[in-house]
Every structure is written in C-alpha cells, then in structure tokens.
Amino acid sequence: MADFIITPDPNLHLADSNKRDLEDWKSETTSIASSLYKGFMENGRRYQTLRAAGYFSPSDEQQFETYEMGHLACLLMNADAPNPLYLAPVQTPKHVLDIGTGQGSWAIDVADMFPHAIVRGVDLYPPPDSWVPPNCIFEVDDVLQQWTWRAKFDLIHLRHGIGAFTPDEWASLYKQCYDNLEAGGWFEQIEMDIRCECDDGSIPADSVLFTWGPRFFAAGKKLGKSLNITETMRSSIERAGFVDLHEKTTKWPIGAWPRDKALKEAGLVNIQHWLAGMEGYSMYLLTKFGDPAPWTKEEVLVYVAEMRKALKNPHFHAYQRAKRIWARKPLSEERTVTNERPSIIKQE
C-alpha cells in the first residue's frame, strides 16, 4: 500500500481517535514506486501496473477528465436529494472509504462536506490532484488483497466498478466491505449501464449506438469480467449479508435533448463524459477481446468516431440507465433476523 503525504491543518478539530489515525497512516505505508506513476503505454494510452490483471480503463489525464465529467453528471442527476453525494442515511460519518476513487472527486467532496471525518480514496493508480482537504487520504492499493485499515468504516462507497472484477472477485470485495463496516454502517454503489437506449423511436434500429453495449458485453465475457454489473450487483450485495437494501434506477440522458432544464443540463454533461471516455473505455477491450477477433487501433478509432457522430445528432434521444444501491450491515442483534424483504425504490 502507498499514500500521498498530507500535512493535517493544525486548526482542524478532529476527534482524538481520528487525529491518531491521521498520524498512524504515515508509518503504515511506503513510498509509491516511480513505476506505478509511469504505468505502461499501449496504443497511446497509459494503464496501471499495480495489478497484473487489472482494470481495462486507462490511467491518464484524458481518462481523469472523463471521470470528472462522470462525477458531475452523477451530482446533477442526484441534485434534488438532500445530499447529492450519496443516499445512504449516514449523517455524521467518522470514517469513509471510496473504492476506485479514480480522479478522487467524490472523496474530496465528502471530505469538504464532513471536515471532522477521515475520508480515504483507494485505487490502483494515484489520482492527479496536488492538493486535497487535510482530512482526505489517497492510497494506491489493490482492494482485492487483505485490508489492513484498523478503523472500521461508517460508509463505504463504490462507483463505476464495471469490468474491474471477476464474479469471484466481486464476491470477495463485497465480503471485505461487509467485514470492514461498523455494525449498522452503510455500503453504497452506483453503476451506469453501458447500453444506449431510446424510448421514442428517434434513433434508427440499425444505429451504431445500439452496438456499443452488446459489443462490450461480448468483450467482457472473453475477458472474464462481466460488464453487465447492473443486473448482478443487487443479488451479490444481498449474498454478502447486507440488509435494509434500497435500489434506485434512473435514466441518464446522453445529450441536451430533454425539455426539462435539469435533465438537459445533466445530459449535456453526460454526453461530454461519453465523448471524452469512449476511446479509453474501448481501446484495451477491443484490441484484446474484440469480436470476432481483436481489432486494430485504427479500427477502434474509426468505430469511436462513428459513435461520436451519432451521439452528436441533435435528433437522437439516447439515454443510459444508472442503478444505485445502498444497504446496511446489520446490528449485532439483527443478525439472526433475516426473513424481511429489503425495500426497493425504483425511479424511471
């Protein structure tokens, strides 16, 4: 495990236990090797090297911009909530973990919102931010390994883990999340379905937009890491032992086509997320696991150009679905009572 060195603000009023944690984490970790920063280059994109069979998405400046757009779109699509960062009923968290922190935007925003909490963001590659709140810690680590954090968490957040893990690895990760939460603590995950959909027939049935999802699902199957996580995450979270499960499904517009002002703004940001990220999301998968055979870099670039052209068509009303699930670790006295059905919230 490796961390960025962050000097706490002496005027920051943290609980004594949190102050000790901020001091202890420095001695528990080592410096990040320069090879981790360099990663490896392939087809003009940089990828992480911490895990041999790692994430297919690049770890470079262009992809970090993509993650930032995704973060903004997520905030806009949840803008009507009391807390747009998460829906779990955690009012005053003390210890928060953000798995797959990427750019680190979510972790930074939560740390700003709760200055008395310690917020950790962990990923396979260091985020680019040169300054973070003094109560925010970024760590480079593989969450599939045994966790070594001493303090348990009040809230664990995971976003955009699509394609990162095999089914067995997902089960192991959910188990570690469960084991490392305080009793009564909450886990929350949000994932975006990669399929383009349309409800009003404005997109022709033979549009290239409708090939994106199936093509990626086929590549993910070859890779051994399902990209259809939105259809499996609920049952996996339940099997890990979580209770009081809530589910919210929303339609994210891709483009500024909605009449509703809030959805129009969110769609404008989301299409930028797609336009900036399509090359990065597709390059590794299609050049390694394309159908029927691995593609060339040039073939991927042509395909991405066709996708971008279609997405920019102002007459196409495309959207994708996003699923958010938040669930609780039982209190000690609840662990023997599991017959009640979890609650479900669905929003179209």
C-alpha positions as CSV (number, residue, x, y, z in Angstrom):
1,M,0.0,0.0,0.0
2,A,1.2,3.5,-0.7
3,D,-0.1,7.0,0.1
4,F,0.3,10.7,-0.6
5,I,1.8,12.6,2.3
6,I,-0.8,15.1,3.6
7,T,0.0,17.5,6.4
8,P,-3.1,18.0,8.6
9,D,-4.2,21.5,9.2
10,P,-3.4,22.3,12.9
11,N,-6.6,24.2,13.2
12,L,-8.7,21.2,12.1
13,H,-10.8,20.0,15.0
14,L,-10.8,16.2,14.6
15,A,-11.8,13.7,17.3
16,D,-8.8,12.3,19.2
17,S,-9.2,8.9,17.5
18,N,-9.2,10.5,14.1
19,K,-6.1,12.6,14.9
20,R,-4.3,9.4,15.9
21,D,-5.4,7.7,12.6
22,L,-4.0,10.6,10.6
23,E,-0.7,10.2,12.3
24,D,-0.6,6.4,12.2
25,W,-1.3,6.0,8.5
26,K,2.0,7.6,7.6
27,S,4.0,4.9,9.4
28,E,1.9,2.1,7.9
29,T,2.7,2.8,4.3
30,T,5.6,3.1,1.9
31,S,6.5,5.4,-0.9
32,I,5.0,4.9,-4.3
33,A,7.5,3.5,-6.7
34,S,8.1,5.5,-9.8
35,S,7.0,2.6,-12.0
36,L,3.5,3.0,-10.6
37,Y,3.4,6.6,-11.7
38,K,4.7,5.7,-15.2
39,G,2.4,2.7,-15.7
40,F,2.7,1.2,-19.2
41,M,1.8,2.7,-22.5
42,E,-0.2,0.9,-25.1
43,N,-1.9,2.4,-28.2
44,G,-1.2,5.8,-27.0
45,R,-2.8,5.4,-23.6
46,R,-1.4,4.8,-20.1
47,Y,-2.5,1.9,-17.9
48,Q,-1.8,1.0,-14.2
49,T,0.7,-1.7,-13.3
50,L,-0.1,-2.4,-9.7
51,R,-2.3,-5.4,-10.6
52,A,-1.3,-7.7,-13.4
53,A,-4.9,-8.5,-14.4
54,G,-6.1,-5.0,-13.7
55,Y,-8.8,-2.6,-15.0
56,F,-9.2,-2.1,-18.7
57,S,-9.7,1.6,-18.4
58,P,-6.6,3.9,-18.8
59,S,-5.0,5.9,-16.0
60,D,-4.0,9.1,-17.8
61,E,-5.0,12.7,-17.9
62,Q,-7.7,12.2,-20.6
63,Q,-9.4,9.5,-18.6
64,F,-9.2,11.5,-15.4
65,E,-11.1,14.2,-17.3
66,T,-13.7,11.6,-18.2
67,Y,-14.1,10.6,-14.6
68,E,-14.6,14.2,-13.6
69,M,-17.4,14.5,-16.2
70,G,-19.0,11.3,-14.8
71,H,-18.8,12.7,-11.3
72,L,-20.5,16.0,-12.4
73,A,-23.2,14.0,-14.2
74,C,-23.8,11.9,-11.1
75,L,-24.2,15.0,-9.0
76,L,-26.6,16.7,-11.4
77,M,-28.7,13.5,-11.7
78,N,-29.0,13.5,-7.9
79,A,-29.3,17.2,-7.4
80,D,-32.8,17.0,-5.9
81,A,-31.5,14.8,-3.0
82,P,-30.6,16.4,0.4
83,N,-27.1,15.1,-0.1
84,P,-26.2,14.6,-3.8
85,L,-23.1,12.7,-3.0
86,Y,-24.8,9.6,-1.5
87,L,-28.2,8.4,-0.4
88,A,-27.3,6.2,2.5
89,P,-28.7,7.7,5.8
90,V,-25.2,8.5,7.2
91,Q,-25.5,11.9,8.9
92,T,-22.1,12.4,10.6
93,P,-19.6,9.8,9.3
94,K,-16.2,9.4,11.0
95,H,-14.5,7.0,8.6
96,V,-15.4,6.9,4.9
97,L,-13.9,4.7,2.2
98,D,-14.2,5.4,-1.6
99,I,-13.2,2.3,-3.6
100,G,-12.0,3.0,-7.1
101,T,-11.6,6.7,-6.3
102,G,-10.2,7.5,-9.8
103,Q,-9.9,11.3,-10.0
104,G,-10.7,11.5,-6.3
105,S,-13.6,14.0,-6.8
106,W,-16.2,12.1,-4.7
107,A,-13.7,11.6,-1.8
108,I,-12.7,15.3,-1.9
109,D,-16.3,16.5,-1.9
110,V,-17.2,14.2,1.0
111,A,-14.1,15.4,3.0
112,D,-15.2,19.0,2.4
113,M,-18.7,18.3,3.5
114,F,-17.6,16.5,6.7
115,P,-14.4,18.1,7.9
116,H,-14.4,16.1,11.1
117,A,-14.3,12.8,9.2
118,I,-11.4,10.9,7.7
119,V,-12.1,10.1,4.0
120,R,-9.9,7.5,2.2
121,G,-9.9,7.1,-1.5
122,V,-8.2,4.0,-2.9
123,D,-7.4,3.0,-6.4
124,L,-4.8,1.1,-8.5
125,Y,-3.2,4.4,-9.7
126,P,-2.6,7.7,-7.9
127,P,-5.1,10.5,-8.7
128,P,-3.8,13.7,-10.2
129,D,-4.8,16.2,-7.5
130,S,-1.8,18.0,-6.0
131,W,-3.9,19.3,-3.1
132,V,-6.7,17.7,-1.1
133,P,-8.5,18.5,2.1
134,P,-6.4,17.7,5.2
135,N,-8.9,15.0,6.2
136,C,-8.7,13.2,2.8
137,I,-6.2,10.5,2.2
138,F,-5.5,8.9,-1.2
139,E,-4.0,5.5,-1.2
140,V,-2.7,3.3,-4.0
141,D,-3.7,-0.3,-3.2
142,D,-5.4,-3.4,-4.5
143,V,-8.7,-3.8,-2.7
144,L,-8.7,-7.5,-3.6
145,Q,-5.9,-8.0,-1.1
146,Q,-6.5,-8.3,2.6
147,W,-7.5,-4.9,4.0
148,T,-5.1,-3.6,6.7
149,W,-7.0,-0.5,7.9
150,R,-7.5,-0.7,11.7
151,A,-10.6,1.5,12.0
152,K,-13.9,0.3,10.6
153,F,-15.9,2.5,8.3
154,D,-19.3,4.1,8.7
155,L,-19.7,4.4,4.9
156,I,-18.1,2.6,2.0
157,H,-18.8,4.0,-1.5
158,L,-18.1,2.4,-4.8
159,R,-18.8,3.9,-8.2
160,H,-18.1,2.7,-11.8
161,G,-16.6,-0.6,-10.9
162,I,-17.8,-2.1,-14.2
163,G,-15.3,-4.5,-15.7
164,A,-12.9,-4.3,-12.8
165,F,-13.5,-7.8,-11.2
166,T,-14.5,-11.4,-12.0
167,P,-17.6,-12.7,-10.3
168,D,-15.5,-14.4,-7.5
169,E,-13.6,-11.1,-7.0
170,W,-16.8,-9.2,-6.7
171,A,-18.0,-11.6,-4.0
172,S,-14.7,-11.3,-2.2
173,L,-14.8,-7.5,-2.4
174,Y,-18.4,-7.3,-1.0
175,K,-17.4,-9.6,1.8
176,Q,-14.4,-7.3,2.7
177,C,-16.8,-4.3,2.6
178,Y,-19.2,-6.1,4.9
179,D,-16.4,-7.2,7.3
180,N,-14.8,-3.7,7.5
181,L,-18.0,-1.7,8.2
182,E,-19.1,-0.8,11.7
183,A,-22.3,-2.6,12.8
184,G,-25.1,-0.5,11.3
185,G,-22.7,1.0,8.7
186,W,-23.7,1.5,5.1
187,F,-22.4,0.4,1.7
188,E,-23.4,2.3,-1.4
189,Q,-22.7,1.5,-5.1
190,I,-23.7,3.2,-8.3
191,E,-23.1,1.8,-11.7
192,M,-24.0,3.0,-15.2
193,D,-25.4,0.6,-17.8
194,I,-23.3,1.0,-20.9
195,R,-26.1,0.3,-23.3
196,C,-27.6,3.2,-25.3
197,E,-31.4,3.2,-25.2
198,C,-34.2,5.2,-26.7
199,D,-37.9,5.3,-25.9
200,D,-39.4,7.4,-28.7
201,G,-38.0,5.8,-31.9
202,S,-35.9,8.8,-32.7
203,I,-32.8,6.6,-33.2
204,P,-33.0,4.1,-36.2
205,A,-32.9,0.5,-35.1
206,D,-29.7,-0.1,-37.2
207,S,-27.8,2.8,-35.5
208,V,-24.2,2.2,-34.4
209,L,-25.3,3.4,-30.9
210,F,-27.1,0.1,-30.3
211,T,-23.9,-1.9,-31.0
212,W,-21.9,-0.4,-28.1
213,G,-23.4,-2.3,-25.2
214,P,-23.6,-5.8,-26.9
215,R,-20.1,-5.4,-28.3
216,F,-18.8,-4.6,-24.8
217,F,-20.7,-7.4,-23.2
218,A,-19.1,-9.8,-25.6
219,A,-15.6,-8.4,-24.9
220,G,-16.2,-8.5,-21.2
221,K,-17.2,-12.2,-21.4
222,K,-13.9,-13.0,-23.2
223,L,-12.1,-11.0,-20.5
224,G,-13.9,-12.9,-17.8
225,K,-15.2,-9.7,-16.2
226,S,-18.8,-9.1,-16.8
227,L,-19.7,-5.6,-18.0
228,N,-23.4,-6.2,-17.1
229,I,-22.9,-5.4,-13.4
230,T,-26.2,-3.5,-13.1
231,E,-28.0,-6.8,-13.4
232,T,-26.0,-8.7,-10.8
233,M,-24.9,-6.2,-8.1
234,R,-28.1,-6.4,-6.1
235,S,-28.0,-10.2,-5.6
236,S,-24.3,-10.1,-4.9
237,I,-24.8,-7.4,-2.2
238,E,-27.6,-9.4,-0.6
239,R,-25.4,-12.6,-0.6
240,A,-22.7,-10.7,1.3
241,G,-25.1,-10.3,4.2
242,F,-26.3,-6.7,3.8
243,V,-29.9,-5.8,4.9
244,D,-32.3,-2.9,4.6
245,L,-31.4,-2.7,0.9
246,H,-32.6,0.2,-1.3
247,E,-32.5,0.4,-5.1
248,K,-32.9,3.4,-7.3
249,T,-32.8,3.2,-11.1
250,T,-32.7,6.4,-13.2
251,K,-32.4,7.3,-16.9
252,W,-29.5,9.4,-17.7
253,P,-29.9,11.4,-20.9
254,I,-27.0,11.4,-23.3
255,G,-27.2,14.9,-24.8
256,A,-29.1,18.1,-24.2
257,W,-32.3,16.8,-25.8
258,P,-34.7,16.7,-22.7
259,R,-37.1,19.6,-22.3
260,D,-36.7,19.5,-18.5
261,K,-34.0,22.1,-17.7
262,A,-32.3,20.0,-15.0
263,L,-32.2,16.9,-17.2
264,K,-31.0,19.0,-20.2
265,E,-28.0,20.2,-18.1
266,A,-27.2,16.7,-16.9
267,G,-27.5,15.3,-20.4
268,L,-25.1,17.9,-21.7
269,V,-22.5,16.9,-19.1
270,N,-23.2,13.2,-19.7
271,I,-22.6,13.4,-23.4
272,Q,-19.2,15.0,-22.7
273,H,-18.5,12.1,-20.4
274,W,-19.2,9.7,-23.3
275,L,-17.3,11.7,-25.9
276,A,-14.2,12.1,-23.7
277,G,-14.3,8.5,-22.5
278,M,-15.2,6.2,-25.4
279,E,-11.7,5.8,-26.8
280,G,-10.3,5.0,-23.4
281,Y,-13.1,2.6,-22.5
282,S,-12.9,0.7,-25.8
283,M,-9.2,0.7,-26.8
284,Y,-8.0,-2.0,-24.5
285,L,-11.1,-4.2,-24.6
286,L,-11.5,-4.2,-28.4
287,T,-7.8,-4.6,-29.3
288,K,-7.6,-7.5,-26.8
289,F,-11.0,-9.1,-26.8
290,G,-12.8,-7.7,-29.9
291,D,-15.3,-9.8,-31.8
292,P,-14.8,-11.9,-33.8
293,A,-11.1,-11.2,-33.4
294,P,-9.0,-8.5,-31.7
295,W,-9.3,-5.1,-33.5
296,T,-6.5,-2.8,-34.6
297,K,-6.1,0.6,-33.0
298,E,-7.2,2.2,-36.3
299,E,-10.4,0.1,-36.3
300,V,-11.2,1.2,-32.8
301,L,-10.6,4.9,-33.7
302,V,-13.0,4.6,-36.7
303,Y,-15.6,2.9,-34.5
304,V,-15.3,5.6,-31.8
305,A,-15.6,8.3,-34.5
306,E,-18.8,6.8,-35.7
307,M,-20.2,6.6,-32.2
308,R,-19.3,10.2,-31.5
309,K,-21.0,11.4,-34.7
310,A,-24.2,9.5,-33.8
311,L,-24.2,10.8,-30.3
312,K,-23.9,14.4,-31.5
313,N,-27.0,14.0,-33.7
314,P,-29.5,16.5,-32.0
315,H,-32.4,14.5,-33.2
316,F,-31.4,11.3,-31.3
317,H,-32.8,11.0,-27.9
318,A,-30.4,8.5,-26.3
319,Y,-30.1,7.6,-22.7
320,Q,-28.5,5.1,-20.4
321,R,-29.7,3.6,-17.1
322,A,-27.9,4.0,-13.8
323,K,-28.5,1.9,-10.8
324,R,-27.8,2.9,-7.2
325,I,-28.0,0.5,-4.3
326,W,-27.4,1.3,-0.7
327,A,-27.6,-1.3,2.1
328,R,-26.7,-1.7,5.7
329,K,-24.6,-4.0,7.8
330,P,-26.9,-5.5,10.5
331,L,-26.6,-4.5,14.1
332,S,-25.5,-7.4,16.3
333,E,-29.0,-8.2,17.5
334,E,-30.3,-8.2,13.9
335,R,-28.1,-10.9,12.5
336,T,-30.5,-13.7,13.5
337,V,-33.5,-12.0,11.8
338,T,-33.3,-12.1,8.0
339,N,-36.7,-13.0,6.8
340,E,-37.9,-9.5,6.0
341,R,-37.7,-8.4,2.3
342,P,-35.5,-5.4,1.7
343,S,-37.1,-2.2,0.5
344,I,-36.8,-1.2,-3.1
345,I,-37.0,2.3,-4.6
346,K,-37.2,2.5,-8.4
347,Q,-37.3,5.7,-10.4
348,E,-37.6,5.8,-14.2
